[in-house]
Amino acid sequence: MRNVSRKHEGHRLAQLNEIVYQVGNYDAMALAMTLGLDDYFRREYTKFLNNTREKFLRILDVGCGTGRNVPYILSKYKDVNIVLVDISFSSLKIALEKYRGSTNIDYVCCSAELMCLREGSIDNVLSSYMLRHVDIAKFVRELKFITHRFSRIVIVDFWRSHVAISMMLLILHLAIIVPFLSLVFSPRSFCAYVNLWKFLPNLPDPIGICKVFSRLGNVKMLSFYNMIYVWVIQRG
Ligand SMILES: C[S@@+](CC[C@H](N)C(=O)[O-])C[C@H]1O[C@@H](n2cnc3c(N)ncnc32)[C@H](O)[C@@H]1O
């Protein structure tokens, strides 16, 4: 895995995200750039969260952004404590505004590579569209520490496709359609969206990612249109 360049690229991407949170409109762009399919994707991948032990659940959403997964988690589980983690203080501020009245949500500003959470304290982990930002080996080490042997981990991201045509379509979408959409829905963060496609060629192969995740337990990989990948990991 290209650790050094990935680390640098991930750091740059996180800075671009910060611009979106501070001067742009992340939520409008999330809907626009998925061509209205954001709700469908979120409903589908949150189905993979589980509660094998039939008890009160603690679910971590790491790289939570503005907390877009929260309504989908709450529609599935009532008796739950959601821990929202993000490296961006600005994104957590937006999430806090949205869910101000909720007493079952905690907010933690820290890196996914070094989370300040207790050993074995998390039942389910959800992470959407964050993986490309982090050093995957460090993230996996952290996940191993904070989860327990019955935990389920669901990780989702746009990824370098293993199918050539899907890869070309995704690059076209990110390089041309997304910048155009940002001019309409989030013009002040155009500079962030125009650079978004550049991370794709540097990502490791999605099947290689399964091997890294298999250090945690059983891994299943699914995809939406061979562009958005979902890794479902059952700790064991
Ligand atoms: C594309 S946004 C996705 C936000 C949200 N999960 C969603 O589905 O809408 C990626 C998020 O990952 C966060 N992030 C990037 N690097 C991170 C890191 N090392 N630790 C925690 N969060 C990170 C960014 O701040 C940003 O909020």
The ligand as an ORCA input file, in Angstrom:
! r2SCAN-3c Opt
* xyz 0 1
  C     -16.799     13.161      2.448
  S     -16.986     13.518      4.127
  C     -18.202     12.293      4.606
  C     -19.062     12.751      5.723
  C     -20.176     11.797      6.171
  N     -19.658     10.535      6.646
  C     -21.212     11.536      5.111
  O     -21.467     10.367      4.800
  O     -21.794     12.491      4.611
  C     -15.506     12.843      4.865
  C     -15.376     13.194      6.332
  O     -14.263     12.514      6.894
  C     -13.635     13.402      7.816
  N     -12.241     12.971      8.020
  C     -11.198     13.072      7.159
  N     -10.078     12.570      7.712
  C     -10.440     12.131      8.944
  C      -9.731     11.506      9.995
  N      -8.427     11.231      9.908
  N     -10.410     11.207     11.126
  C     -11.741     11.482     11.247
  N     -12.455     12.065     10.274
  C     -11.820     12.385      9.138
  C     -13.747     14.762      7.150
  O     -13.577     15.809      8.065
  C     -15.144     14.681      6.574
  O     -16.094     15.142      7.493
*
